[in-house]
Amino acid sequence: MQPHEFWQDVFPPKSFDTGSGYRHFFPATLEDGRQILLPIRQLSDGKHALASLIINQASFAVEEALATELAARLAPFEPDVIAGLPTLGLTLAAAVARKLGHARYVPLGTSRKFWYVDDLSVPLSSITTPDQKKRLYVDPRMLPLLEGKRVVLVDDVISSGTSIVAGLTLMQTCGVEPIAIGAAMLQTERWRQPLADLMSHWPERVVGVFRTPLLARGEDGAWRAV
């Protein structure tokens, strides 16, 4: 499979057998059994790897499938507004808000406009950009859309938990406690402890479309869940 072909199709249930491990791709399985192929990214230790999702490179069909399922899982929380984390979380957040019948959503950002205030910002890093020092901002003009509302915070992938903790910290700065957190992919379980350290109930408020494990390479060269 060529690199540009990942994240482009939603396959029927049981299209890919996973019994003998994974070599070139990881088939993520949706609740109804349909599958999406994710590339496997080897980590720096050479022994472990992660399945990857870059939603703004996905086909519209894949984006539609992920947004539809995430919106269905978030609907029982009856959110008033969806807030999206940059950068890739904005694509999913906007689509989920539309699925929920909302007229708009609140995009958080890392680009400081001249009318922003530093008091409404927090440091931000992520697993995919660990060396980039950024700040996460909320536009002060968006505060009336968040205050006193049932807010759901959405990102594309929750992995180490660093980005989502920054989002939650920013919401706390705004006097807002989201009712839930949504993501397309929950990558391993590493995110649980950072969220629990922030507040013990947060891991139980996380909703994902699918989960992917940490992978380890076997003697036969295949990757298997740890």
N, C-alpha and C positions, 0 to 999 in steps of 0.2 A: 504494500500500500504506500503511495506517495505521500509526503508530508502534507501537501495541500489538500489531500482528500479526507483528512480526519475532520470530525465534527460536521459532516455534510449530509448524513443520511440517518433516518430513524428506521431501524431494521425490525422485522417481525420478531415475536418472542422465540427464544431458543434458536436463533440464527447462528450463534457461536457457542461451541462447547468449551467450557473452561476447566474441564476435569484434569487435564495434563499440564496446567500452568499457562502462563502468558509469555509470548515471545516478542511480537511486534506491536501489539495493541492490547488494551484492556477494555472489555465490553461492559460498559455501565448499563445497569438494568433498571428501567423505570418501573413504577408500581404495577402497571398492566403487563409487564413482561417484555415490552419493546426494548431494544438495545441501541446504544450509541457508542461508536468506537472512539476510544481516547488513546492518544499516543503515550508511550511509556518513557519517562524522563529519568535517566540514571543520575543518581546523586553523586556528590564528589568523592564519597568513600569507595565507589565502584562496586559496592556490595548490595546497595539498596536503590530503590527507584520509586517514583510516584506516577500515577496516572494524571494527565494534564487536560485542562479545559480552558480554552480562550474563547469566550462566548462571542466577542465581536468579530471573530474569524469564522464562526459557525454559519451554516446556511440558515435562511429564514425559517425553513421547516424545523430545524433543530431548536432554534430560538423559540419558535412558537410552541413546540412540545414542552420545553422546559418551563416557559412562562405559564402555560396553561396548567401544568401540574402544580407548580409552586403556588399559583393563585388559588387553586382549589384547596390546597393544604392550609393556606393562610386565611381563607374566607371565614372559617369558624371563629377566628379572633375578632371579627368585625372591625377591621382597621378603618380609621378615618383618613389616614394619609400614609403613603409609602415614602420613606427616605432612602436614597441610594448612595452607596459608597463608591468613590472613584477608584480606578477609572472604569474598569470592566463591569463593576456592579451597577453602573448607571444604565447600561443597555438592558439588563434584566429588570431593574427596578421600574423603569418606564413601561416595559411590556407588562409586568405584573400589575401595575397601577391601572393600565387600560383594561386588563382582563377583569379587574375588580369593579370596573365601572367608574373609576375616578376620572376627573377632568384634568388632573395634573399630578405631579409628584414633586418631592423636594430633593434636588440633587446637591449633595455635599461636594466640596471641591478642594483641590490642592493649589489652585491658582489664586493668588491674593489680589482681588480687585481693590481699587483705591478707597472704596467706601467700607471695606471690611474692617473689623476690629480684632486686635490680637487676643482680646479676652474671650472671643468666640472661636478659638482654635486650639488644637492639641497637636503634639508631634505624631508623625505617621511613618510607618515603614511596613514592608510586606515581604513574604518569602521570595517573591519573584523580583523584587527590587531592594535587596537588603542594604545596599551601600548608598542608596539615595535618601538624603535627609529632607523630608517634606513636612508640611503642616497640613492638617485637615481643618477646613473652614466651613462654617455655615454662613450663608448670606444673611445679615441682620434683617433684611426685608422679609425673609422667610419665616421669622419667628412666630408671627401670628398664625401660620399654618400648622405649627407644631404645638404651641402652648395649649395645654388642657385637652389635647387630642389623643386618640388611640393610634399611636405611631408604631409602624413596623419598619425595622431597619433591614435593608436588603443588600447583599453582596453576591458576586458570582460564585466565589469559592471561599470556604472557611477552612484554613489549613493550620497554621501555627497559632491563630487566634489574635495575632498582633493587630491586624487592621480592624477587626470587629471590636476589639477592646477599645481602640482609639475612637471608633464611632460611638460606642456606648458612653465613653468618657465625655465626648463632645455633647452628647444628648444630656448627660447629667449637668454639664456646664450651662446648658440652656434651660435647666429645670424640668427636663422631660425624661420619663422612664418608659422606653418602648415596651409594648405588650408582647412582642415576639421578634425573633430574628429569622430571616429567610435567606436561603442560598440554593443555588442549583446543585453544587457538589460540596459534600462534607468530606474533606480529604484527611484520612486517618482519624485518630482520636486525640491528637496533640492539642487541639484547641480547647478541650474541655477544662483543663486545669487553669489556664489563664482566665477563662471566663468565670470559673468558680472562685478564683482569687479575687476577682472584682466584686462579685456578689454570688452567693451560693446557688441561687435559683436560676442563674442565666443558662447553664447547660440544658436545663429542661425546657427552656423557651425557644430552643433552636429547631428550626424546621428545614429539612433539606429534601431535594428531589431524589438524590441517590447518594450513596456513600462509596468511597474507594479506600482500600487499605494501603498500608506501607507494604512494599514488595521487597522480597529478598531473592537473590539469584541462587538457584540450585546448581548442583554439580553437572546437570545436563544442560545448563545454560538458560533454562526457563525461569521466569519470574513467578513467585508464589506469594500469597498473602502471609504476612508474619503473624 
